[in-house]
Amino acid sequence: MKLLDKLVSWYFSKDALPYWCVFIIDCIICYLSGLFVFWLYYNGAVTLGNIILLTKTIFMYMVFNLIGFKFFRTYTGVIRYSTVTDLVRVGCAMFLSLFVAEVMHYVIYYWHLHFIRLQGRQIVAMYLVATVGMMAFRMLVKTLYEVLFSSNTGMRTFIYGVQKGGIGLAKNIRNEKPARFQLKGFIAPDAYFSGRRLLGVRVYKNDEDLIDVLKSMNVQVVLVSPLQNKAFRRDGALQDRLIQANIHIYMVAESEEWAPEKNTASALKEISIEDLLPRNEIQVDMEAIGRMITGKKILITGSAGSIGKGILKQIAVYHPSELMLIDQAETPQHDIRLMMARDYPKIKATVVVETITNEHRMEYIFNRFRPDYVFHAAAYKHVPMMEDNPYESVLNNIRGTKVIADLAVKYGVKKFVMLSTDKAVNPTNVMGCSKRICEIYIQSLDKAIKQGTTESLKDRVTQFVTTRFGNVLGSNGSVIPLFEKQIKAGGPLTVTDPNIIRFFMLIPEACKLVLEAGTHGNGGEIFVFDMGEPVKIADLAKRMILLSGAQNVQIKYTGLREGEKLYEEVLSKEEDTLPSFNPKIRIAKVRQYEYGNINQEILNLIDIAQTFDDMKIVKKMKELVPEFKSKNSVYEQLDNN
């Protein structure tokens, strides 16, 4: 028995038998099948002479087997990972061989080759036995492998989801070597499959008793089927119960292609807070985006920021001819430079450290680079910081946008896409108002170009598009990285108000929508993204504490900050919306402004900003945007005058 154990262990320690070994084993099975049929036919009356004569006959018929083996490549599969497809391949190969053998049998009979001692029905029996033997060999090896190396090792695991995705995942974790997961059951999202058995384990209903079942079986891990990610994200109650039971949750990307030889660990990602937020899948026209980007010169401002970097990564996939990347942050820009050299070495990229308010440097860049498209993501975004520094909000956000937009017109940029924020809708803070003024300016600029009534803008071609969305998960300075730091420090997690809510979107989703809006926009539109359902920040904090497994971490409510409101609007009540090319993107209808007037007003605002008088600056901003009503701010007094 020890020798047998050593042989089995040696066999399974190999990645796979070479093709010639599998081929020889199949030939041996075919030979033994012939002897077995002969032995049965003659009731065991076998002599050495008969065996020698029969061996010649069997070998001759085995030549026909080579045709089937070669045509269907039965020897190329990994035996321990055999599937129904492999068994079908064996059956087809043997059927083809049998057909050829029967034809040749009658040819041989016609030639009176009397050394052939098999009859027609014996040939059929021999091939049937050989087929069963080859299939049985494969299933025996597969079963031995699963029993010895998969079933009793690894973490005790349930899979969320059945049918194709769940079963495929189950087969892969059983085939993994060394085994990390020990499959103990399935969780059915609906009741149809509950109580049944799949792959030898039971399917359990997702009900109130499920967690007790998992605890009784000492389950350590739940793997989410790649086809059930969306259903699992919607089931917040199950997520919370699993996290509270200290059961680890892993998800598989839907695009992941499963292969038996693939290490499952490389395809699994332990669940994060981003995975737990309810959101719907966003579909965009990637082909149209590719047509716009491929072979073009693209300029991105704010390239070191979360959204700017995300746009850069998605653009780089489509092979632009050249990239100009502008940001004032030196170290992040250095990281961008290294990333481009490492990940996209074939794309010519110029990384510039400069502020967009340096008009002379920006003109030099536009004149030399001559971009086809501009994505303007550079802006100050932190509400409390801009409440304390209105001058910087005007200088960087408003004047910086004006500089880049004017240069885009001067140097014939085809399309200018500006990133805005939901805080620009009925703004309650300086930052939101500054972005609304930026929207007004580029809309009026686009309108003036189309009308052709402004002398300096005649025969210009640039189209201006605005994209407006809410908070982006994981972006620099966002709430999730802040909460993560606070959890590591032992708390408390600081939330301004128990009822404060925000809209969230993932960086890749936001960037895709920005690119699609830029692709399909005709100029003058403000595209508003469907941000899904709003999330209570207090609930987000609680779930992050649960997910971290931290004990005794408290939540502290600090009160609303200057300029902050309980909720962010995507569209104000005065704005109507129109459908667009994408159900996740709508077009906001807002009040129109005349370019000549708004251009002069912005120049006046910039002049006032040079006085560094915060009250005068904000007062002028309120004149430009009458709906700007300050909240929790020293500037509220300006609304009462």
C-alpha positions in Angstrom: 0.0 0.0 0.0 2.9 2.4 0.7 4.3 1.7 -2.7 0.9 2.4 -4.2 0.5 5.7 -2.2 4.0 6.8 -3.5 3.0 6.0 -7.1 -0.2 7.9 -6.8 1.5 10.9 -5.1 4.2 10.9 -7.8 1.7 10.8 -10.6 -0.3 13.7 -9.3 2.8 15.7 -8.4 3.4 16.1 -12.1 1.7 18.9 -14.0 0.4 16.5 -16.6 1.4 13.3 -18.4 3.1 13.9 -21.8 1.0 13.2 -24.8 2.8 10.0 -25.7 2.1 8.5 -22.2 -1.6 9.1 -22.6 -1.5 7.6 -26.2 0.3 4.5 -24.9 -2.1 4.0 -22.1 -5.1 4.2 -24.5 -3.4 1.7 -26.8 -2.9 -0.7 -23.8 -6.6 -0.3 -22.9 -7.6 -1.2 -26.5 -5.3 -4.2 -26.5 -6.6 -5.5 -23.2 -10.2 -4.9 -24.4 -9.6 -7.2 -27.4 -8.2 -9.9 -25.2 -11.1 -9.6 -22.8 -13.6 -9.9 -25.6 -11.8 -12.9 -27.0 -11.7 -14.6 -23.6 -15.4 -14.0 -23.1 -16.2 -15.3 -26.6 -14.3 -18.6 -26.1 -15.6 -19.0 -22.5 -12.1 -18.6 -21.1 -10.5 -21.4 -23.3 -7.4 -19.5 -24.1 -4.1 -21.0 -25.2 -0.7 -19.3 -25.7 -1.0 -19.9 -29.5 -4.4 -18.3 -29.6 -3.1 -15.3 -27.7 -0.2 -14.8 -30.1 -2.6 -15.1 -33.1 -5.2 -12.8 -31.6 -2.5 -10.2 -30.7 -1.6 -9.9 -34.4 -5.3 -9.4 -35.2 -5.8 -6.8 -32.4 -2.7 -4.9 -33.4 -3.9 -4.7 -37.0 -7.2 -3.3 -35.8 -5.4 -0.9 -33.5 -3.9 0.7 -36.5 -7.4 1.9 -37.3 -7.6 3.4 -33.8 -4.8 5.7 -34.7 -7.0 7.4 -37.2 -9.6 8.3 -34.5 -7.0 9.2 -31.9 -5.2 11.6 -34.3 -8.4 13.1 -35.8 -10.0 13.8 -32.4 -6.7 14.3 -30.4 -7.9 12.2 -27.5 -4.4 12.2 -26.0 -4.0 16.0 -25.6 -6.3 16.5 -22.6 -5.1 16.6 -19.0 -6.5 13.4 -17.5 -7.2 14.7 -14.0 -9.2 17.6 -15.4 -11.3 15.5 -17.8 -14.7 16.9 -18.7 -17.8 15.6 -20.6 -16.2 17.2 -23.7 -13.2 14.9 -23.3 -15.4 11.8 -22.9 -17.4 12.8 -26.0 -14.1 13.2 -27.9 -13.1 9.6 -26.9 -16.5 8.3 -28.0 -16.3 10.0 -31.4 -12.7 8.8 -32.0 -13.7 5.2 -31.2 -16.8 5.4 -33.4 -14.7 6.6 -36.3 -12.2 3.9 -35.7 -15.0 1.3 -35.6 -16.4 2.5 -38.9 -13.1 2.1 -40.6 -12.5 -1.3 -38.9 -15.9 -2.6 -40.1 -15.2 -1.5 -43.7 -11.7 -3.1 -43.6 -13.2 -6.2 -42.0 -15.3 -6.9 -45.1 -12.3 -6.2 -47.3 -10.2 -8.6 -45.4 -12.9 -11.2 -45.5 -13.2 -10.8 -49.3 -9.5 -11.4 -49.6 -9.8 -14.6 -47.6 -7.1 -13.6 -45.0 -7.9 -16.5 -42.7 -5.4 -15.4 -39.9 -8.1 -12.9 -38.9 -10.0 -14.6 -36.1 -12.6 -11.9 -35.2 -16.1 -11.7 -36.4 -18.1 -8.5 -37.1 -19.9 -8.6 -33.8 -16.7 -9.3 -31.9 -15.1 -6.2 -33.5 -18.1 -4.1 -32.3 -17.8 -5.6 -28.8 -14.0 -4.9 -28.7 -14.5 -1.2 -29.6 -17.3 -0.8 -27.1 -15.3 -2.3 -24.3 -12.3 -0.2 -25.3 -14.4 3.0 -25.3 -15.8 2.2 -21.9 -12.3 1.4 -20.6 -10.8 4.7 -21.9 -13.6 6.7 -20.4 -13.4 4.8 -17.1 -9.7 5.4 -16.9 -10.2 9.2 -17.3 -13.0 9.4 -14.7 -11.1 7.2 -12.3 -8.0 9.4 -12.4 -10.2 12.5 -12.1 -12.0 11.1 -9.1 -8.8 9.9 -7.3 -7.4 13.4 -7.8 -10.4 15.1 -6.3 -10.6 12.7 -3.4 -6.9 12.7 -2.5 -6.0 16.3 -3.2 -9.1 18.5 -3.2 -11.9 17.3 -1.0 -10.2 17.3 2.4 -7.9 20.3 2.2 -8.3 24.0 2.1 -10.7 26.5 3.7 -14.3 25.3 4.1 -16.2 27.1 1.3 -19.6 27.9 0.0 -20.3 29.3 -3.5 -22.9 32.0 -4.0 -24.7 31.1 -7.3 -25.4 27.9 -9.1 -25.9 27.0 -12.8 -23.1 27.8 -15.2 -21.1 30.4 -13.3 -21.2 28.6 -9.9 -20.5 25.1 -11.3 -17.6 26.4 -13.3 -16.1 28.1 -10.3 -16.7 24.9 -8.2 -14.8 22.8 -10.8 -11.9 25.2 -10.9 -11.4 25.3 -7.1 -11.5 21.5 -7.0 -8.9 21.3 -9.7 -6.6 23.8 -8.0 -3.3 22.5 -6.7 -2.6 22.9 -3.9 -6.2 23.2 -2.9 -7.1 26.4 -1.1 -10.8 25.8 -0.9 -12.9 22.8 0.2 -16.3 23.0 -1.3 -19.1 22.3 1.2 -22.2 23.8 -0.5 -23.9 26.3 -2.7 -26.1 29.3 -1.9 -29.0 29.7 -4.3 -30.0 33.3 -4.9 -33.5 32.1 -5.5 -35.5 29.1 -4.2 -35.6 27.0 -7.4 -32.4 25.1 -6.8 -32.5 24.9 -3.0 -32.4 21.4 -1.5 -30.9 19.9 -4.6 -27.4 18.5 -4.9 -24.7 19.6 -7.3 -21.2 18.1 -7.6 -21.9 16.0 -4.5 -22.8 18.9 -2.2 -26.1 20.5 -1.2 -27.6 23.7 -2.4 -29.0 25.9 0.4 -31.6 28.6 0.2 -30.7 32.2 1.0 -32.9 32.7 4.0 -32.7 33.7 7.7 -31.3 30.2 8.6 -28.4 30.3 6.2 -25.9 31.9 8.6 -26.7 29.3 11.2 -26.0 26.6 8.6 -22.7 28.1 7.7 -21.6 28.5 11.3 -22.6 24.8 12.1 -20.4 23.7 9.2 -17.5 26.0 10.2 -17.6 27.7 6.8 -14.7 30.2 6.4 -15.2 31.5 2.9 -18.0 32.4 0.5 -17.0 32.7 -3.2 -19.4 34.8 -5.4 -20.0 33.3 -8.8 -18.8 35.5 -11.6 -22.4 35.6 -13.0 -23.9 36.6 -9.7 -21.9 39.7 -8.8 -24.7 42.1 -9.4 -27.2 40.0 -7.5 -24.9 39.8 -4.5 -24.2 43.5 -4.5 -27.9 44.1 -4.2 -28.3 41.8 -1.2 -27.0 44.1 1.5 -28.6 42.0 4.3 -26.6 38.9 3.3 -23.4 40.9 3.0 -23.8 42.2 6.5 -24.6 38.8 8.0 -21.6 37.2 6.4 -19.3 40.0 7.5 -20.7 39.8 11.1 -20.2 36.0 11.1 -16.5 36.7 10.2 -16.8 34.8 6.9 -14.5 36.0 4.2 -16.1 37.0 0.9 -14.3 36.7 -2.5 -15.6 37.9 -5.8 -14.6 36.9 -9.4 -14.6 39.5 -12.2 -17.3 38.6 -14.8 -14.8 39.0 -17.6 -12.5 36.4 -16.1 -12.0 33.5 -18.4 -11.9 30.2 -16.5 -9.5 27.5 -17.5 -8.8 24.2 -15.6 -5.1 24.9 -15.5 -5.6 28.4 -14.2 -4.8 29.2 -10.5 -8.0 30.3 -9.0 -6.2 32.5 -6.5 -5.2 34.9 -9.3 -8.8 35.5 -10.3 -10.3 36.1 -6.9 -10.4 39.4 -5.0 -11.5 39.7 -1.4 -14.5 42.0 -1.2 -14.0 45.7 -0.6 -16.3 48.5 0.4 -16.6 49.5 -3.3 -18.1 46.0 -4.0 -20.8 46.5 -1.3 -22.2 49.7 -2.6 -25.4 49.3 -4.7 -24.9 50.3 -8.3 -25.9 49.2 -11.7 -23.6 48.1 -14.5 -22.7 50.9 -17.0 -22.5 50.1 -20.7 -20.7 52.5 -23.0 -19.9 52.5 -26.7 -16.2 51.6 -26.5 -15.9 51.3 -30.3 -17.0 54.9 -30.8 -14.6 56.0 -28.1 -11.8 54.1 -29.8 -12.6 55.7 -33.1 -12.3 59.2 -31.5 -9.0 58.5 -29.7 -7.0 56.3 -32.0 -4.2 58.2 -33.8 -5.2 61.5 -32.2 -3.3 64.0 -30.0 -4.9 64.2 -26.6 -4.2 66.8 -23.9 -5.3 66.1 -20.3 -5.2 68.7 -17.5 -5.1 67.4 -13.9 -3.5 64.2 -15.2 -2.2 63.3 -11.7 -5.6 63.4 -10.1 -7.8 60.4 -9.7 -10.1 61.2 -12.6 -7.4 62.6 -14.8 -5.3 59.5 -14.3 -8.3 57.2 -14.9 -9.1 59.0 -18.2 -5.4 58.7 -19.1 -5.4 54.9 -18.6 -8.6 54.4 -20.6 -7.4 56.6 -23.4 -4.0 54.9 -23.6 -5.7 51.6 -24.5 -6.8 53.1 -27.8 -3.3 54.1 -29.0 -3.5 57.9 -29.3 -0.6 59.3 -31.4 0.6 61.5 -28.6 -0.3 62.6 -25.1 0.3 65.9 -23.3 -0.2 65.5 -19.5 -0.4 68.6 -17.4 -0.5 68.9 -13.6 1.1 71.0 -10.9 1.8 68.1 -8.6 5.5 67.1 -9.1 5.7 63.7 -7.4 2.4 62.3 -8.8 3.4 63.5 -12.2 6.7 61.6 -11.8 4.7 58.5 -11.0 2.6 59.1 -14.1 5.8 59.3 -16.2 7.1 56.0 -14.8 3.7 54.4 -15.4 3.6 55.5 -19.0 7.2 54.2 -19.6 6.3 50.9 -18.0 2.8 50.2 -19.2 2.5 52.1 -22.5 6.1 52.4 -23.9 4.9 52.8 -27.5 2.8 55.9 -26.8 4.7 59.2 -26.9 3.8 61.0 -23.7 5.0 64.4 -22.5 4.5 64.9 -18.8 4.5 68.6 -17.7 4.7 70.0 -14.2 2.9 73.4 -14.4 -0.2 75.2 -13.3 -2.9 75.8 -15.9 -3.0 79.5 -14.8 0.4 80.1 -16.3 -1.0 81.5 -19.6 2.3 81.9 -21.3 3.4 78.4 -20.7 0.0 77.0 -21.7 0.1 78.9 -24.9 3.6 77.5 -25.7 2.3 74.0 -25.1 -0.8 74.4 -27.3 1.2 76.1 -30.0 3.8 73.2 -30.1 1.5 70.3 -29.4 -1.7 71.2 -31.3 -4.1 68.8 -29.6 -7.1 67.3 -31.2 -9.0 66.8 -28.0 -8.7 68.3 -24.5 -10.0 66.7 -21.3 -10.0 69.4 -18.6 -9.9 67.7 -15.2 -7.7 70.2 -13.3 -9.6 71.9 -10.4 -9.5 72.4 -6.7 -12.3 70.3 -5.2 -12.3 70.4 -1.4 -15.2 72.4 -0.2 -13.8 73.6 3.2 -10.5 74.6 1.6 -12.2 76.7 -1.0 -14.4 78.3 1.6 -11.2 79.6 3.2 -9.5 80.4 0.0 -12.0 82.0 -2.5 -9.1 83.7 -4.4 -7.6 80.3 -5.3 -11.0 79.0 -6.3 -11.3 81.9 -8.8 -7.7 81.8 -9.9 -7.4 78.0 -10.5 -10.9 76.8 -11.2 -12.3 79.8 -13.2 -9.3 81.6 -14.7 -7.5 78.3 -15.3 -10.5 77.0 -17.2 -10.8 80.2 -19.2 -7.1 80.0 -20.1 -7.4 76.4 -21.4 -10.7 77.0 -23.1 -9.5 80.1 -24.9 -6.4 78.4 -26.1 -8.5 75.4 -27.3 -10.4 77.8 -29.5 -7.3 79.6 -30.8 -5.5 76.4 -31.8 -8.4 74.6 -33.4 -9.1 71.8 -30.8 -11.9 69.7 -32.1 -13.6 69.0 -28.7 -13.1 70.3 -25.2 -14.5 68.1 -22.4 -14.7 69.7 -19.0 -15.3 67.7 -15.8 -17.8 69.4 -13.4 -19.5 68.4 -10.2 -23.0 67.9 -8.7 -22.0 70.7 -6.3 -22.4 73.1 -9.2 -26.2 72.6 -9.0 -27.8 75.1 -6.7 -24.3 75.7 -5.1 -24.0 76.3 -1.4 -20.3 76.7 -1.3 -17.5 78.6 -3.1 -16.1 75.5 -4.8 -19.5 74.5 -6.3 -20.1 78.1 -7.5 -16.7 78.3 -9.2 -17.5 75.1 -11.2 -20.9 76.5 -12.1 -19.2 79.7 -13.5 -16.8 77.4 -15.5 -19.9 75.7 -17.0 -21.5 79.0 -17.9 -18.4 80.2 -19.6 -17.7 77.3 -21.8 -21.4 76.9 -22.7 -21.5 80.6 -23.7 -18.3 80.1 -25.7 -19.7 77.2 -27.5 -22.9 79.1 -28.3 -21.0 82.1 -29.6 -18.9 79.8 -31.9 -22.0 78.2 -33.3 -23.8 81.6 -33.9 -20.7 83.2 -35.5 -21.7 86.6 -34.3 -18.6 87.3 -32.3 -15.8 88.6 -34.5 -13.0 86.9 -32.6 -14.8 83.6 -32.7 -15.7 83.4 -36.4 -14.7 80.3 -38.3 -13.8 78.5 -35.1 -14.5 74.8 -34.8 -14.1 73.8 -31.1 -17.1 72.1 -29.4 -17.4 72.4 -25.7 -19.0 69.6 -23.6 -19.5 69.5 -19.8 -19.8 66.4 -17.7 -21.3 66.6 -14.3 -21.2 63.8 -11.6 -20.9 63.3 -7.9 -18.3 61.7 -5.6 -15.9 59.2 -6.9 -15.0 56.2 -4.8 -11.3 56.0 -3.8 -10.3 59.3 -5.3 -7.7 61.4 -3.6 -9.1 62.9 -0.5 -12.4 61.1 -0.6 -14.2 59.6 2.4 -13.2 56.0 1.9 -9.4 56.5 2.2 -10.1 58.8 5.2 -12.2 56.1 6.9 -9.6 53.5 6.3 -6.9 55.6 8.0 -9.2 56.3 10.9 -10.0 52.6 11.3 -6.3 51.7 11.3 -5.8 54.4 14.0 -8.5 52.8 16.1 -11.1 55.4 15.4 -13.3 57.3 15.8 -14.7 57.6 12.2 -15.8 61.2 11.8 -19.1 61.8 10.0 -20.5 65.3 9.8 -24.2 64.4 10.3 -26.2 61.2 10.8 -28.4 62.0 7.8 -25.9 63.2 5.3 -26.1 61.4 2.0 -23.9 61.3 -1.1 -23.9 59.8 -4.6 -20.9 57.6 -5.5 -19.4 56.3 -8.6 -16.3 54.2 -9.3 -13.4 55.9 -11.1 -13.5 53.6 -14.1 -17.2 54.1 -14.5 -16.9 57.9 -14.3 -14.1 57.9 -16.8 -16.0 55.8 -19.3 -19.0 58.1 -19.1 -16.7 61.2 -19.6 -15.2 59.6 -22.7 -18.5 58.6 -24.1 -20.0 62.1 -23.5 -16.9 63.5 -25.2 -17.4 61.1 -28.1 -21.1 61.8 -28.7 -21.5 65.4 -27.6 -22.1 68.0 -30.2 -21.1 71.0 -28.1 -23.0 73.1 -25.6 -24.4 70.2 -23.6 -24.1 69.6 -19.9 -24.2 65.8 -19.5 -25.5 64.6 -16.2 -24.5 61.0 -15.1 -26.9 58.6 -13.4 -25.2 58.1 -10.1 -27.5 55.4 -8.9 -28.9 55.4 -5.4 -27.5 57.8 -2.8 -25.6 56.3 0.1 -25.8 57.4 3.8 -22.3 58.2 4.9 -23.1 56.9 8.4 -24.1 53.6 6.9 -21.0 53.5 4.8 -18.9 54.1 8.0 -20.7 51.2 9.8 -20.1 48.8 6.9 -16.4 49.7 6.7 -16.0 49.0 10.4 -17.7 45.6 9.9 -15.7 44.8 6.9 -12.4 45.6 8.7 -13.2 43.3 11.6 -12.1 46.1 13.9 -13.5 46.0 17.5 -14.9 49.0 19.5 -14.5 51.5 16.7 -16.9 54.4 17.3 -18.5 56.9 14.9 -18.3 60.6 15.9 -20.6 63.2 14.5 -18.9 66.5 14.1 -21.5 68.8 12.5 -21.8 70.0 8.9 -18.7 71.8 7.6 -18.7 75.3 6.0 -20.5 75.2 2.7 -21.6 71.6 3.2 -25.2 70.4 2.7 -27.0 67.2 3.7 -27.5 66.1 0.1 -26.0 66.8 -3.3 -28.3 67.4 -6.3 -27.5 66.1 -9.7 -30.1 68.4 -11.3 -31.8 71.4 -9.8 -35.6 71.6 -9.8 -35.4 74.5 -12.4 -33.6 72.3 -14.9 -35.3 69.9 -17.3 -33.4 67.0 -18.8 -33.5 65.3 -22.1 -32.5 61.7 -22.9 -29.3 61.1 -24.7 -27.4 58.3 -26.5 -26.9 56.4 -23.2 -29.7 55.7 -20.6 -27.1 56.4 -17.9 -26.5 59.9 -19.3 -29.0 62.8 -19.5 -28.7 66.3 -20.9 -29.4 69.2 -18.6 -31.3 72.2 -20.0 -29.9 75.2 -18.2 -30.2 79.0 -18.6 -28.2 80.3 -21.5 -25.7 83.2 -21.2 -24.3 85.6 -23.8 -20.5 85.2 -24.3 -19.7 88.9 -24.4 -21.4 89.6 -21.1 -20.2 86.6 -19.2 -16.6 87.0 -20.5 -16.5 90.6 -19.2 -18.1 89.6 -15.8 -15.5 86.8 -15.4 -12.7 89.3 -16.2 -14.1 91.6 -13.5 -14.3 88.7 -11.0 -10.6 87.9 -11.7 -9.7 91.5 -11.1 -11.6 91.5 -7.8 -9.9 88.3 -6.8 -6.5 90.2 -7.0 -7.6 92.2 -4.0 -7.7 89.1 -1.8 -10.9 90.4 -0.2 -12.9 87.2 0.4 -16.2 89.0 0.9 -15.9 91.0 -2.3 -14.9 87.9 -4.2 -17.8 85.8 -3.0 -20.2 88.7 -3.4 -19.3 88.9 -7.1 -19.6 85.2 -7.5 -23.2 85.4 -6.1 -24.0 88.1 -8.6 -22.9 85.8 -11.4 -24.8 82.8 -10.0 -27.9 84.1 -8.2 -28.8 80.6 -7.1 -25.6 80.4 -5.0 -26.9 80.4 -1.4 -24.2 79.8 1.3 -24.8 77.1 3.9 -23.0 76.9 7.3 -20.7 79.6 6.1 -19.5 83.1 7.0 -20.8 84.2 3.6 -24.4 83.6 4.5 -24.6 87.3 5.6 -24.2 88.2 1.9 -27.4 86.4 1.1 -29.3 88.5 3.6 -28.3 91.9 2.0 
